[in-house]
Amino acid sequence: MSLGGDIQRVREDVAALHEQLTRYGLVIWTGGNISGRVPGADLFVIKPSGVEYDDLDASNMILCDLDGVVIPGSEGSERSPSSDTAAHAYVYRNMPQVGGVVHTHSTYATAWAARGEAIPCVITGQADEFGGEIPIGPFAIIGDESIGRGIVETLSGHRSRAVLMQNHGVFTIGSDPRDAVKAAVMAEDVARTVHISRQLGAPIPIPQDKIDSLFDRYQNVYGQAPAGTPNLEGTPS
């Protein structure tokens, strides 16, 4: 596919995925954002600032370079990009494996962030998805690279794809925008469940070796094998 085709595909994907944030109750009004890296190019697509979710479509997504500068003359370039654009750009520059970034102020995850407390790994679904605790990142002011720096410093070398930025909200990363959205949905579910468990008493920690085993199975075995891959019995799947 041409560069233009790749850009259009990412525009369409990022625009459509914002519906998942409202579907799962992760955002209110115009808060939150999704971005996606354009494969093979130093570019990413991000939501415009202050536009209601019902009004988002591929045409008003904004194309930026990896410094967070809007590409002049590109579709949607007359609009201002998300106020978190500098943070997304910093992540893409410093984490080349990342293809998508999501930010929300989802209620339970943000409540943990307001406490400045990591979410301990006490349920198997969290071990599966995040490989351990969901860590807390530093307090940082919106508008420059500070938030992006905190995300990168916290998640580098960490198995979690989610970070709770202190007093702010949750940021998630993924191999593509959809993967990052999944992490945001799962982070809120984990935050809610662990919060409720603590109202009932002290949660039971999962031993680290069991967390490692659960994470490895979910990341490498769980789900459907590609077509034509033999199943465990050796017969065609």
Summary of the structure (lengths in Angstrom):
residues: 237
radius of gyration: 18.4
end to end distance: 30.6
largest distance: 57.4
contacts: 791
relative contact order: 0.14
helix: 42%
strand: 16%
